[in-house]
Amino acid sequence: MNARLSRIACVFFSLSFMVAGSATAQEAAPPLSGDLAEVCAPDPQHPPSLWKISKKLDQGAWRSRLSCDAGAASSSEPVLRLAVHPGDAVERESDEKSTERVEIQMRKEVIKFDEPTWYRFRFRLERPWQGIGNRTVIHQVKQNIQAGDEKPQGACPAANPLFKVEARPSATGADFLVKVRGTTDCNLGESRIICGPWHLDLEHWNDVKVMIKPSLKEGASQVEVWLNGRGCDPYTGLLGYPDHGARDSSGRPFIDVQPRFGIYRDALPDNVQSIDFTGIRFWSANPAGDPSWSENPLPMR
């Protein structure tokens, strides 16, 4: 009997060690870095491997719109400055409003339906941040409407992001807003604000942390966002378009617009806006305890 108990104890100890080892390995797994070095001075002849740059932006303007901030030389990693000028990658929406953008988008599929992803980034709004009340998106994730279903060929209006962060210009600086959207009918439903409006000071660094698990099933999503340590209201509703959203070659719904960072705005004539980003990191497992996730100090100018 004692020998049998001894063998059971050995097995239990071995299993415990394996579980502990697995957890340690998971905790030690490094985050995916959104390395910004390759877009500090992008070369159209050798496009970045990690990032896409706004498709409609004139490639001749890449280097004047994306650069590293020389004033942040003391930072341990690149600080990318993106500037949008009137007419950059201009598009006309269905309501006849024009939009302008300068954004970078992750090439890797880091956000997937029904799988959690954690990430963080830091941003700083440069003066002047004009256009009071003007829609100004600085980060978004999106499942587009399938080409055949979008107007004017189909019945669906252009897709809205399933998750986005706005820095809307205000009289005292800017307002931080987080919006989510999901609907079973592409013509119904509106974006829902889960965070803000919260005041943002211009030329100050801000830290954003996100945990997102988008789902096309009502009540199965999970979204949590923190701005400088302040938490937004959690969200669990549907995200994306179950019936008309993008599909891959196998018919699987997928998020075709992976995380974008930059400026997407309603057109503003004679108005140049600039934003800085640094510290972009993604995790596929809970990063609690990882210094890249848990550190609080913001980089200084």
N, C-alpha and C positions, 0 to 999 in steps of 0.2 A: 504493500500500500504506500509506504514511504517513497519507494522508488518511482511509483506511478505519479504521486504528487510532485515529486521532484521534476519528472519529465514535463508535467503540465505547467509547472512554474517556469521551466526553461522556455517552453513554447510561448507562454504569455509574455515573458520578458523579451523574447525575440520579436514578437509582433509589436510590442510597445516600442521597441527600438526602431523598427521599420517605420511605424507611424510617425514617431518623433523625427526621424531622419527625413521623411518625406516632407513634413511640415517645415523643417529647417531649410530644406532645399527650396521649397516654395517661397519662403520668406526671403531667402538669399537671391532669388532670381532677380536680375537687374531689370529696371524699367526700360521701355523703348524710348530712347531720347529723340525728341523732335529737333534734331541738330539743325541749327539755322545757318551754320557756316557756309553751306553751299548756295544760299540765296543772299548772301551779303553783297555780292556783285555778280548776279547771274549772267551767264553767257548763253545766248540763244543757240550757238553752235554746239554747245554741250549742256543741254537742259539738266536741271537738278534731278537726282535719282530718287530722292525722298519726297520731294514736293512738286506739285503742279502749280503753275502761275496762271492767273486769270486768262482764260483762252482767248478772249477778245481784246486783251490789252496788247497794244502795238509792241512787238518785241524790241523795237528800237528804243523804247522808253523803259525797258526793264531796269537798267542800271540807275536811272534817275528816280525811279519809284521804289526800289528796294536797295537798301544799303545798311551797313553797320554804323551805329552811332559812335563817332569818334570821341564823344564826351563820356562814354561809358567804358573807356579803356581799362579801368581798374576792375571791371567785372570779370569773374572767372569763366564766363561763357559769352557767346555773342549776344548782343542786343540788336535785334533787327528793327529797322525803321521802315515803315511802309507809308507812302504818301499818295493820296489820290488827288488828281487835278480835274478840273471840269473837262468832260468829254472822255475820260478814261473808261475804256470797255463799256461804252454807253449802250443801253438797251431801252427799248420802249415797251412798257408793260401794257396789259390789256385795257387798263383804265386810262391809257394815254399818258401816264406819268413816265418820265425818263429816269433811269437809274445809272449810277456810275460805280465802279469797283476797282480795287486793287487788293487781291487776296492770294494767299498761298493755301494749298489743299494737300493733305496727306495722301500719298499714293497707296500706302498700305491700308488694307481693310482692318482697322483697329476697332471699329464699332460695328457690332453685328446684332441682329434681332435675337432676343432671348438669351443673350450672354452679357454678363456685367463687364464694364470697363471703368477703370478709375483713371483720371488724368488731372493735371494742374497746369496752369500757365500764369504768367504775370504780364501786366500791360500798363502802359503809361500814355495818357492823352496829352498831346502837345498843343500849345497855344498857336494860333487861335482855333478854338473848337466852336465854330459859328454855325448858325442856322437853327435858331431856337425852335424846339419841337420837331425838327427834321428827323425822320427815321434814319438811324445810323447803326447798322449791324456790325459788330466787331468779331463775332464768332458764330458759326452755324454748322449744323449737321442736317442732312436732308435725304429723303427718299423721293426722287422725282416721279412725276406721272409718266407712265409709259408713252412713248412717242405717238403711237396711234390713237391714244385716248385724250391727248391734250388738244385744246382748241388751237387753231380753227378746224383741224381735221376731226377731232373727237369732241366729247361733251365736257371735258374737265378743264377748269382754269389752270394756269401754271401752278406748280406745287409750292406750298409754303414749307419752310424748314420745320422738321419735327422737334428741333431744339435750337434755340438761338439766344445770344446775348447781345443786347443793345447798349450803346452809350449815347443816349439821346441828348443833344446840346440843350442846355438850359441857361437861364439868366445868371446863375451862379457857378456854372461849370458844366456838368453833365449829370444825367440820371442813368443809373444802372438798372436794367430790366432783364429778366429771364423769361422767355416765352416757350411754350410747348404746344404741339398740335398733332392731332390724330383724328381720323374720321373714316367711317365705313362708306360714306357718300362724298365723293370728291367735290360736290357742289354745296355741301353743308359743313357746318362747324367753323369755329374761329379759333385763332391762337388764344391761349390762356396764359395770363401772367401769373407766375409762381414766385416771383421775386421782384421787389421794388415797387415804385421807383425809389432808389437809394442814391443819395448824393455822392458824386465823385469830384474830387479836387483835380484840377488840371495840373500836369507836370508832377504828379505824385504817383508812385508805384502802387499797384493793386494786385492782390493775390487771389486767384480763383481756383477752387478745387471742385471736381465734378465726379459723381458716381452715377453712371447711367446704364440701365438695362432696358433698351427699347423693346416693345412687344406689340404685335398686331392683334393681341387678345386684350379685350377690355379688362382692366384691373391687374394685368400681369407686368406692366412696366414698373421700373423703379428709377426715380431721378432724385438726386440730392445735390445741392449746390451750396458752396460757401464763398462769401466775398469777405476777404480779410478776417476770416474766422467767424463771421456772422452767417448763420444758416438760413436758407430759404425754406419755404413750405415744401415738404416732400410731395412727389407726384407719382401716382400709380395707374393713371388711365392709359388708354390706347395711344400709341405713337406711330405715325406713318399712315400708309394707305393700303389696307388689306386687299382691296379689289382692283385698284388702278395703278398701284405703285410699281416701280421698277422691278424687273425680274432678271435673273442671270440666264445663261444658256440652257440650264436645266429646269428653268421655271421657278426657281427658289426666289422668294422676295429678298431683296438685299438693299443696303443703304449705299447708294451709288455716289452720293456726295459726302465723303468722309470729312473729318474736321477741317474747317476753313478758318483762317485767321487773317485779319486785315480790316478793310473798310468797304462796306456795301451800303450805299446811301441813295436817298432820293436826290436827284440832280441839284447841285448848288452852283449857279454861275459865279465866276470870279472868286471861288472859294477853294483854297487848298487846305486839306486836313492831313495830319500825320499822327501815327500811333507807333509805339514801341512794344515789342514782345521779347520775352526771354523765359528761360526755365520751363520749356514745354516737355512734359513727360507723360507716358501712358503705361498703365499696368493692366494685366489680365487677371490678376488675383489681388485680394485686399492688401494694400501697401502699408497698412498700419505698422509702424516701427521702422519703415524705410526712411532714412534721413532726407531723401529727395522729396518725400511726401510730407513729413512731419515738421521740417524746419519752418520757422516762422519769420525770421528777419527778411525784410525786403531789400533788394539792391539799392544802393544810393547813387545819386547822380555824380 
